[in-house]
Amino acid sequence: MLKCNRMLEAGEAPLYVAIRITRFTSEDVGLAAPYALEIAVCRLRVLHPTQSVPK
């Protein structure tokens, strides 16, 4: 999360950071915390509700 915070402070788009978090949770965190991916996708939908995000 520190890296994501640094990305936001450097001016990176929040949508890009949300996509990176979603990728990370699907690859690494998914086995340890199965609901992490669901939470990340919900946050991605909040940031970009007009684009189709898989359920």
Long-range contacts (C-beta under 8 A, 24 or more apart in sequence): 14-47, 15-44, 15-47, 15-48, 18-43, 18-44, 18-47, 18-48, 19-44
